[in-house]
Amino acid sequence: MNASQIFDSSRFAAVLRRDFTMQRSGWIMRVAAMLATMILTELLVAWIALNVGEELDSPLSPARAEEYALSFLCWFELSVFITLGASLFLSGWSTPGERINEIMSPASTLEKYASRFLISIIGVLVVTLACWELSDLLRELLFSLLYYGENCGHVSFIDATKVMTKEIGSTFVIGFVCSQGIYTLGSTLFPRHPFIKTIAAALIIEMIFGFVLGFTAGFFHDASWVGKGHANMKEALTTIYLIAIAITTLFCFITAYYRIKEQEIIERM
């Protein structure tokens, strides 16, 4: 099989146009719902930070409390919406008729995978960040009129990263990418209700993984042979953890590709 049979730019462009056209109305509704959710939650969180924080005698100024609250809300909503987008990776493959329609396409598996990846992974991430910027600009405009001089300014995604240390921020970003991989794989394993089913499976796996990781870390921490010469044990365990996350991410994305390829073979039989 030559390279043009595996991936051809013109075929990929045609598949991308078809996927976007077929799912356009659904994605428009999802983006509208996401933007509305962001606007409402931002207004609520900002109002709580400006009012409740002052009543509780918080050591932070109202503007600073609002900035911190919005920064963490930004990270939380980003994690939720990108996993929702990844769980819709195989949207349109849930019924036999939809799967047959995909198989009849002359595009290769890699072209179909790349099209979905661009829409559900890259596209959702970009749109989520854009929606956050837009919703926060609306929040800034409204609150500048209601709380002139007391509210914080625009809290962009870049601003939200500044409330965390570099190490924590890097861990969050790696975790987001890993979550996308897990929910992408989940969409290929669970055609119906992939988000809910993947959450259940991920919780079980995370409980087991967390138990093993905690037991291992506790063993190294409490072992009598770990002396002062092993001060870098924490850094070593952190590195191992990040490597495990990276391997898990690659495994999920690659397995999702072969899962799609397997489904196409089964449907042709």
Buried (B, 14 or more C-beta within 10 A) or exposed (E): EEEEEEBBEEBBEBBBEBBBEEBEEEBEEBBEEBBEBBBEBBBEBBBEBBEEBBEEEEEBBBBBBBBBBBBBBBBEBBBBBBBBBBBBBBBBBBEEEBBEEBBEBEBBBBBBBBBBBBBBBEBBBEBBBEBBBEBBEBBBEBBBEEBEEBBBEEBBBEBBBEBBEEEEBEBBEBBBBBBBBBBBBBBBBBBEEBBEBBBEBBEEEEEEBEEEBEEEBEEBEEEEEEEEEEEEBEEEBBEEBBEEBBEBBEBBBEBBBEBBBEBBEEEEE
